[in-house]
Amino acid sequence: MKLSDGFRKKGFSIGFVPTMGYLHEGHISLVKEAKKRNDIVIVSIFVNPTQFGPNEDLKKYPRDMKRDLKLLSRYHVNTIFSPSVKDMYPDGYKTDIEVKGLSDKLCGASRPGHFKGVTTIVAKLFNIVRPNNAYFGEKDYQQLLIIRKMVQDLNMNVKIVAMPTVREKDGLAMSSRNTYLSNEDRIKALAINRSLKFSKMLVRSGVRSSTKIKAAITKLMKTAKGLKIDYISICDPETLDERSVIKGKTLIATAAYIGKTRLVDNVVVN
């Protein structure tokens, strides 16, 4: 906080990229944008335990601080903030932040308490880093929406900047969890993006029924044996309320398991 205060007193703008580490090109796209638009860039690396459920992958979540630091050094990031769990959640810690109405839908329905953990840690990081601008990827669309709402409701003096989803050459949305996938699993995972692209094509061809589009997505995704659909949502991009008919800007979002690996992706249609 003192470091950030010093930057601000000098009139420097601060761009902030919060991460859980094991960085990939999606994270780097955020860093590059922050470098373009700000005098100072701060990246946090913290695997936040409060956003993982009891049976999720907290212990095996990929970590490689040496690799991350080497990667960030190429982009001349000014400061890397990597606190311990004890730093962020000291003994006696009892405060949570939750955005009601958005946190219990889509991924929130499958992962109770997940977004409470996300908003709590992001709020704490904002208070420590005190950024002018913070950068998030659109792959985690619901997370982005929830953080924007938190910032608005709590009058936080930070601008949330959304950046497009970065994909592998084969179309798979970049994620630290992709490292869990075998070569065979990766091929199965491609059905997720392929289905979303197909849904976009259907909308462009005039199909507006959510039921028909969900049926088409489901059929295509199930061609990948071993892929288990968590949810397919066709909803309002601001409220996440389900839509029976696509009218205006609409979010089509999905989550699916490849074995034990849970992947998310989305597309916005109009």
C-alpha positions in Angstrom: 0.0 0.0 0.0 2.8 2.4 0.9 4.5 1.6 -2.5 1.3 2.4 -4.4 0.7 5.6 -2.4 4.2 6.7 -3.4 3.4 6.1 -7.1 0.2 8.0 -6.8 1.8 10.9 -5.0 4.2 11.2 -8.0 1.2 11.4 -10.3 1.8 7.9 -11.8 -1.2 5.8 -12.9 -1.3 2.2 -11.7 -2.5 -0.7 -13.8 -3.2 -3.9 -12.0 -3.4 -7.5 -13.2 -4.6 -9.9 -10.5 -3.7 -13.6 -11.1 -3.3 -17.0 -9.5 -0.1 -17.6 -11.3 1.0 -20.2 -13.7 0.8 -17.5 -16.3 -0.1 -17.9 -20.0 -0.7 -15.7 -23.0 -4.1 -14.7 -21.7 -2.5 -13.1 -18.6 0.2 -11.6 -20.7 -2.4 -9.9 -22.9 -3.6 -8.1 -19.8 -0.1 -7.1 -18.8 0.6 -5.7 -22.3 -2.6 -3.6 -22.2 -1.8 -2.4 -18.7 1.7 -1.4 -19.9 0.2 0.6 -22.8 -2.3 2.5 -20.6 -0.5 3.1 -17.3 2.8 4.4 -15.9 3.2 1.6 -13.4 2.1 -2.1 -13.7 1.6 -4.3 -10.7 0.8 -8.0 -11.1 -0.3 -10.1 -8.1 0.2 -13.9 -7.9 -1.9 -15.5 -5.2 -3.8 -18.8 -5.3 -6.8 -17.8 -3.2 -8.0 -20.7 -1.0 -11.5 -19.1 -0.3 -12.6 -19.5 -3.9 -12.1 -23.3 -4.0 -14.7 -25.7 -2.8 -13.8 -28.6 -0.4 -13.5 -31.1 -3.3 -11.9 -28.8 -5.8 -8.3 -28.6 -7.0 -6.7 -26.1 -4.5 -3.8 -28.5 -3.6 -2.9 -29.5 -7.2 -3.6 -26.1 -8.8 -0.5 -25.4 -11.0 2.2 -23.3 -9.4 5.6 -22.2 -10.7 6.8 -18.9 -9.2 10.2 -19.1 -10.8 8.6 -19.6 -14.3 6.1 -16.7 -13.7 8.8 -14.3 -12.5 11.0 -15.1 -15.6 8.0 -14.5 -17.9 7.0 -11.2 -16.3 10.6 -10.0 -16.4 10.3 -9.9 -20.2 7.6 -7.3 -19.9 9.3 -5.1 -17.3 6.5 -5.3 -14.8 7.2 -2.8 -12.1 6.0 -4.7 -9.1 5.0 -8.3 -8.4 2.9 -8.8 -5.3 2.9 -12.4 -4.0 1.4 -12.5 -0.5 1.1 -15.6 1.7 -2.3 -17.0 2.8 -1.5 -15.8 6.3 -0.9 -12.3 4.9 -4.4 -12.1 3.3 -6.3 -14.1 5.8 -4.7 -13.7 9.2 -5.9 -15.4 12.3 -9.3 -14.1 13.3 -10.3 -13.0 9.8 -14.1 -12.9 9.6 -15.1 -10.6 6.7 -16.6 -11.6 3.3 -18.0 -9.7 0.4 -20.7 -11.1 -1.9 -22.5 -9.7 -4.9 -26.0 -11.1 -4.5 -28.1 -12.0 -7.5 -25.1 -12.6 -9.7 -23.0 -15.0 -7.7 -25.5 -17.9 -7.4 -26.0 -18.4 -11.2 -24.0 -20.2 -13.9 -20.7 -21.2 -12.3 -22.0 -20.0 -8.9 -24.7 -22.6 -8.9 -22.2 -25.3 -9.5 -19.6 -23.9 -7.1 -21.3 -22.4 -4.0 -19.3 -19.8 -2.3 -16.8 -19.5 -5.2 -17.6 -15.9 -6.1 -17.8 -14.8 -2.5 -14.1 -15.9 -2.3 -13.3 -14.1 -5.6 -14.9 -10.8 -4.6 -13.4 -10.8 -1.2 -9.9 -11.3 -2.4 -10.2 -8.9 -5.3 -11.5 -6.2 -2.9 -8.6 -6.8 -0.5 -6.1 -6.6 -3.4 -7.7 -3.4 -4.7 -7.3 -1.9 -1.2 -3.7 -2.9 -1.0 -2.6 -2.1 -4.6 -4.9 0.9 -5.1 -4.9 0.7 -8.9 -6.4 3.2 -11.3 -7.2 0.4 -13.7 -7.6 -3.3 -13.2 -7.5 -5.8 -16.1 -9.6 -9.0 -16.4 -10.3 -11.4 -19.3 -13.7 -12.1 -20.8 -13.2 -15.8 -20.7 -14.4 -15.6 -17.1 -17.4 -13.5 -18.1 -19.4 -14.0 -14.9 -16.4 -13.1 -12.7 -15.9 -9.9 -14.7 -19.5 -8.9 -14.4 -19.5 -9.6 -10.6 -16.3 -7.6 -10.0 -17.7 -4.7 -12.0 -20.9 -4.7 -9.9 -18.9 -4.9 -6.7 -16.8 -1.9 -7.8 -20.0 0.1 -8.6 -21.9 -0.8 -5.5 -19.0 -0.1 -3.1 -17.9 3.1 -4.8 -14.4 1.8 -5.5 -12.2 4.2 -7.3 -10.9 1.8 -9.9 -11.8 1.2 -13.6 -12.4 -2.4 -14.6 -11.0 -3.1 -18.1 -12.2 -6.1 -20.0 -9.9 -7.9 -22.5 -10.9 -10.5 -25.1 -10.5 -14.2 -24.5 -7.1 -15.4 -25.8 -7.2 -18.8 -27.4 -4.7 -21.6 -28.3 -4.2 -22.1 -32.1 -6.8 -24.9 -32.0 -9.4 -22.6 -30.4 -9.3 -23.8 -26.8 -9.6 -20.8 -24.4 -6.4 -20.4 -22.5 -6.5 -21.4 -18.9 -4.0 -22.5 -16.3 -6.1 -25.6 -15.9 -5.4 -26.6 -19.5 -2.1 -28.1 -18.1 -4.2 -30.9 -16.5 -5.4 -32.1 -20.0 -3.7 -35.0 -21.8 -3.4 -34.8 -25.6 -6.6 -36.9 -25.9 -8.4 -34.7 -23.4 -7.4 -31.6 -25.3 -9.0 -32.9 -28.5 -12.2 -33.6 -26.5 -12.1 -30.1 -25.0 -12.2 -28.5 -28.5 -15.9 -29.5 -28.6 -16.6 -26.6 -26.2 -15.5 -23.8 -28.4 -16.7 -25.6 -31.5 -20.2 -25.7 -30.0 -20.2 -22.0 -29.2 -19.1 -21.1 -32.7 -21.9 -23.3 -34.0 -24.4 -21.5 -31.7 -23.2 -18.2 -33.1 -23.7 -19.4 -36.6 -27.2 -20.6 -35.8 -28.1 -17.1 -34.4 -26.8 -15.5 -37.5 -28.9 -17.8 -39.7 -32.0 -16.6 -37.8 -32.5 -19.2 -35.0 -33.7 -17.4 -31.9 -35.1 -20.1 -29.7 -32.9 -20.8 -26.7 -34.3 -24.3 -26.5 -33.2 -25.1 -30.1 -29.8 -23.6 -29.6 -29.2 -25.5 -26.3 -30.2 -28.7 -27.9 -27.8 -28.2 -30.8 -24.9 -27.3 -28.4 -25.7 -30.3 -26.2 -25.7 -32.7 -29.2 -22.4 -31.3 -30.5 -20.7 -31.4 -27.2 -21.8 -34.9 -26.5 -19.9 -36.1 -29.6 -16.8 -35.8 -27.4 -16.9 -39.0 -25.3 -16.0 -38.3 -21.7 -17.1 -34.7 -21.8 -19.6 -33.9 -19.1 -21.7 -30.7 -19.5 -22.0 -28.7 -16.3 -24.3 -26.1 -17.7 -25.3 -24.3 -20.9 -26.8 -20.8 -20.2 -28.4 -18.4 -22.7 -28.9 -15.3 -20.7 -28.9 -11.5 -20.3 -25.3 -10.3 -20.3 -25.9 -7.9 -17.5 -28.2 -9.8 -15.1 -27.5 -13.4 -16.2 -31.2 -14.1 -16.2 -32.1 -16.9 -18.6 -33.7 -15.9 -21.9 -36.1 -18.2 -23.8 -35.6 -16.1 -27.0 -32.4 -14.4 -28.2 -33.3 -10.7 -28.6 -30.5 -8.2 -28.5 -27.1 -8.7 -27.0 -27.1 -12.2 -25.4 -24.5 -14.3 -23.6 -24.2 -18.0 -24.4 -22.0 -19.5 -21.7 -21.0 -23.1 -20.8 -18.9 -25.1 -18.4 -17.9 -28.7 -18.9 -15.8 -31.3 -17.3 -13.1 -33.3 -19.2 -12.4 -35.9 -16.6 -12.0 -33.9 -13.4 -10.9 -30.8 -15.2 -13.6 -28.1 -15.4 -13.4 -25.6 -18.3 -15.5 -22.5 -19.1 -16.1 -20.6 -22.3 -18.6 -18.2 -23.7 -19.7 -16.1 -26.7 -21.8 -13.0 -26.9 -24.3 -12.9 -29.8 -26.7 -10.3 -31.0 
